[in-house]
Amino acid sequence: MHFRHILSALGRHRIAVCLLVLEIAFSCAVVCNALFLIGTRLERMQRPTGVDERHIGQVHVRSVSATSPEAIMAQTRTDLAALRALPNVVNASIVNQTLFGHSFSASGVSLSDAPQAPTIHVTQYFGNAQLPDTLGLKLAGGRWFKLDEFVSDEQLEGEGATVPVIITRALAEHFFPGRSAVGKVIYAFGTNRIVGVVDRLVQPRDYGTAESYEYAMLFPVDLPYAQGTYLLRVKESEQRGEVIRSALHALKTDGPLRLVSPKDATTLEAARAKYYRNDRAMAWMLVGVCLLLLIVTAVGIVGLTSFWVAQRRRQIGIRRAIGATRGDILRYFQTENFLIATFGIALGMALAYGLNLLLMLHYELGHLPAWYFPVGAVTLWAISQIAVLGPALRASNVPPVVATRSV
């Protein structure tokens, strides 16, 4: 069997062949970029946070009565003691912002206090001495805060403040590449000396690069409950729901009039699922688009090949009569389809590259990795060969006697 004979036969059906090539090319371009988008979304949804998400619940309490700052701080300490006393609670703390939440607090950070010094924006977490253990953070260098280093938020932002800070490994590598950050000074809230480095802690909101997503700072600040969210770390993940219900009851019955609603209580895993629900929906939508395109492409191949088999029935019979075997006929249609698919895939790869450049320009998407092209090509080759198999088998079953009949 010679390829030029097959190409010659295809040349007599230029319009149909061109339409099928364009269909395969369009599918290749869209599927490659859609799979890339799905991959980036899944990777984003699965980014590690450095926090023990499976064992953490959170409860937000709203103040609805006029109370002095001293009374609120005293009530906060009472609340935390009550939460830590609950069964199955490992630790409890308060933090100014939570992962996958609505709030986002960040500050400009630099290595100099000069007015024109270059700065980057870094998310900031305020919390008490139990916060690192409640979150399950891992210390990569230095130490945790000492009890006498904790201040109020007013003291942190006061003029001439020299509050210590713990930063993430990613931020340390950004400011001090290849060197230890412990003992170095950064400027965020006045002069802040780095006393520790945690392995990982991320921003409350997932945006920016993978590196900047892990730019975070931890400050030793005693917060009142009105300015933060209570966090509870449980022994077993299955106990989170029961512990949260117990925490809501304890906060409602202990203390002044406050708004304690189940709507403001959740697990960190549930908060993550809610935060990424749009990304998850988009990924499933793109999966549906890919499947639809591949099905349409397969149906087009089946339909066109079936039409050609019916059109060439007498020609197939003649070939069988002069010695062509069923395997020869089967391989003919498979080779013909392989060539059409190859033309479509080659054009589709060029379209996929162009579409990716367009997405990079308008939607800040990353560059399409080269390995998506061979994966897309193999997928479309496999689908085209599977789609042509039925019509090709019917063609191979055409008996030689058909050659003696008139069409």
N, C-alpha and C positions, 0 to 999 in steps of 0.2 A: 504494500500500500504506500503510495507516494503522497507527500503533503501537497505537492503542486496540483494533483488531481482534485484533492479536497478543496484547496483554495480556488481552483477554477470553478468547481461546482458552487461554492459560496458566492463567487462573483456574479452568478446568474440570479442571485436573490439579495442584491445589494441593500435594498430598503429594509427588508426584514432583518438582515444581519446587522445593519447599522443601528436599528432600533434596539435590538437585543444587546449589542455592545454598549450602547448608551445607558440602557437599564442596568447592566452589570457595573458600569463605571460609576453611575450615580449611587448605587448601593454600596460599592466599595468606599467611595469618598465619605458618605454619610456614616456608614457603620464604623469605619476606622476612627473618625472624630467622635462619634457617639460613645464608642467603647473607651476612648481616652477620657472623655468627660465623666463617664461612669467610674472609671478607675480613680480619677482625681477626687471625685466626691466621696467614694468609699474610703480612700486614704485619709481625707480630711475628717470624715466621721469617726475614724478609728485612731486619731492622734492621741497618744498618751498624755496625761495631764500631770503626772507625778503625784497624784492624790489617790488615796484609797477609796475610790468611788463606790465600790460594792458594799462598803460598810458605813456609809455616811448618810445621815438624814439632816434636813434643815428646817427650821421653824422661824418665821418672821413675826415679830410682835410690833403692833402699832400703838403708839401712845395717843390717848384721846382726852386726857385730863391734864390740866396745868399742874406741873410738879417741878420742884426745884432741881437743878442739876445734881446736887448732892444726894437727894432722895432717889433720883433715877439711877445713879451709880450704885447706891446701896441696894436698890432693888435688883440691879443687874447681877451683883454678887450673890444675892439670895437666889435668884433664878438659876444661876450656874451651879450653885451648890445643890439645889433641888434636882436639876437635870442629871448631875453626876451621881446622885443617890438612886436614880431609877435602876431597876433590874436590867441586866444585860448591857448597860452603858459602860464603855471603856473610858471615854473622856468626853467633855463638852467644852465648847469655847464660843466666842463671838468674833465675827469678822465683818469688815465694812462692806465687802462685796463678795458674791459667790460665783463660782464657775457656772457658765451657761445661764447667767442671769440677765436682767435688763439694765443694770447699772454698770458703768465703766468709769473707773477713776484712774487717771494717769498723771504723771508729772514729767517735766523736762529734766533730763539728767545730763550732766557734763562732767568733765575731769578738771574743770577750772571754774573759779568764781568770777572770772572776767565777764563783763556784759556781752561781749561778742563771741564768747566760747561756743563751739558747735555743741548742740544738744540733740538727744533722741528722746522720744516719748516712751516711758516705761510705766506699766501698770503697777499700782501700789496696793499692798494689803496691810491693813492695820488689825492687830489682834493681841490677845493677852498671852500669858506664858504657856498656856495649854494648846494654843493654836497649832503649832507644828506637829504635836503628837496627835491631835484630833484629825488633822488632815492626812497624817501618815507620811509626812515629808522625810526624805532621806538626806542626811547631812553629808556633803561631799568634802568639806574642808572647814576648818575653824571651829566655832562653837555656837550654841544657841544663846539667846539673850539671858542675861542675869536679871534677877527680880528687881534689883535697884535701878535698872536701866529703863523701866517702863514709865511712860509719861502720858499725859492727856493729849488730845488732839490739838488743844490750844498751845500747849508747850511745844509740840512738834513743829507747829507753824510759826512759833514766836521768833522774834529777831535774835540772831546769834545762836540759834539752836545747834547743838552738836549731838544729835541722837544717832546711835549706832544703827546699822542696817545689815540685813542678810539678803543676798542676791542669788540669782540662779546661775548655774554653770554657763548657760548660753550668754547671759549678760556679762559674766566675768570674762569669758573668752572674747567677747566683742571689745571690751575696754582694755583688757590686759592679755592679749593673745600669747599663749605659751608661758605665762607667768602666773604665780599665785596672786589671787586678788585679796586674800585675807590681810588686813592691816592697811590696805590702800584706802584712799579717800575719794569719794564722789560727792557731787553737789546736787542735791535734790531739794531737801528741806534744810537749808543752811549747809553746814559741813557734816557729812555723814561718813563715818569710818566703817569699813566693811569688817564685820566680826565673824561672818560665816558665809558659806556657799552651799546651797541646796542643789541636789542633782537635777531636779526639774520642778517647775511650777509655772503654769501658763496663764495667759490673759483670760478674763471672764468671757470675752467674745472672741470667736475664732475668725480672725482676718489677718491679712498681711502674709509675709513669708513664714515658712516653717521655723526659721531662725528667730525672727522677731516675735513670733507667737510665744516663745519661751522667755521673753524679756520681762522679768518681774522682780519686785522688791518687797521685802517684809520688814515692817517697822514695829517696834515694841510700844504699842498704844493701847491703853485701857479704854475701851469704848463703852458708852451707855447703850442699853438695849434699843433705844430709839434711833440710834445711828448705825445699827448693824443687824446681823442675822445670826441666830443661834445655830451651831453645828453640833451634831451628836454622832459619835463613832460607836458602833455596836460591836458585840463579839462575833455574831453570826449574821450574814446578810439576810437570812430569812426572818430575823427579828426586827428588821427596820420598821415595818408597818406597825407592829405592836408597840415599839418604843416611841414612835412618833405620836401615836394616840395617847400614850401615857404622858408624854411631854406636853401635849396640848392641854390635857386635863390638869396637869400640875401648874402650868402657867396661868390657866383660867382661874383656878381656885386660890392661887398664892399671889398676893400683891394687889395694887390699886386697879381701878377700872382701866382695862386695856382691850384692844381689839385683837383677839387670838382666833384666827379662822383656819379651818382645814385647807382652804384654798392657798394659804400662805405656807403650807407644810408639804414637803415632798422629799423624795430621795434624790441623791445626786445622779444616779443612773436614769431616773425618770426625767430629771431636768435636762440631761444630755439628749435623751430621746426626743423630747419636745423641741429642744433647740435645733436639732438637725432634721426635723420632720420634713421641711421643704426640700432639703438636699436629698433625703430618702425618696420623697415623692418624685423628684426630678429624675433620679437614677432609675426608678421603676418605669417612668414614662419613656426614657431613652431606651430601656430594654425592650419595651413594647414597640417602639419605632423600629429598632433593629430587627426584631422578629418579623414585623409586618413587611419591611423591605425585603428581607430574605425570602419570605413566603411568596411575595409578589414576583420576585426574580425567579424562584423555582417554578411557579405556575407559568410564567412567561416562557421558560425553557421547555417545559412539558408541552405547552400548547403549540409552540412553533415547531418543535421536533415531531410531534404527532401529525401536524399538518404536512411536514416534509415527507414523513413516512407514507402517508396516504397518497401524496402527490407522486412519490417515486416507487410506488408499489410494483408497477410493471418492470421498472428498471432494476429493482432489487431481485425480482423473479428471474430476469435475464442473467444477472450475476450469479445467482444460485445455480442456474442451468449450465453455465459454462465453468462451474467448479468452485465458486466461492462457498465457503463453509458458513455455518451460523455464527461462529466466532469471528470470521472476517467481517460480516455485516455488523455485528455488535461493536467490534473495535472501530469500524468506520465511523459510526455515529458518535461514539465516545470521543474519538480523536477530533472529529468535526466540532463537537461541543467544547472540547478542551481548547481548541484554537480560538473559538469565539470568546470563551471566558478569558483567555490570556489577553486578547486584544482589549477586552473590557477592563480587566484588572490593571493593565498597563496605563490605560487612560485614567482609570479611577485613582491610581496612586498619585498621578499628577494633580488631579482634582482635589484629592485629600490633602495634599501638601498646600495647595492654594487656599483651600477652605480653612486650614489650620492657621495660615498666615493672617487671614481675615479675622478669625476669632482672637488671635493674639493682639491684633491692632485695636479691636473694639471692646473686647471683654477681658483683657489681661490674662488670657489663658496661656499656659506654658507651651513650650515647643513639643510637637508630637514626636515621641520617641521612635527611632527607626524600626524597632522590632514590631511595631504595630502593622507595618506594611506586609512583611511575610506572613504574619498571623492572619491578616485580612485576606491575603491572596490564597493561602491554603484553605481557609474557611469557604471562600467563594468557589474555589476549584472543587472542593468536596461536595458542596451543595449542588453545583452544576452537574457533576457526575452522577450524583444520586437522582437528581431530577430527570436526567436523560435516560436513566437505566430502563424505566418502564417502556417508553416508546422504542428504545433501541432493541429491547427483547422482543417486542411485537414485530419489529422489522426483521429480526433474525429468524422469526418463525414463518415468514412468507415462503410458501413452497415454490419450487422451480416451475411448476405447472402454470403459474400466473403469467409467465412469459409467453405462453401460447394463446392467451386470451386477449381480446381487443379491449382497449380502455375507452 
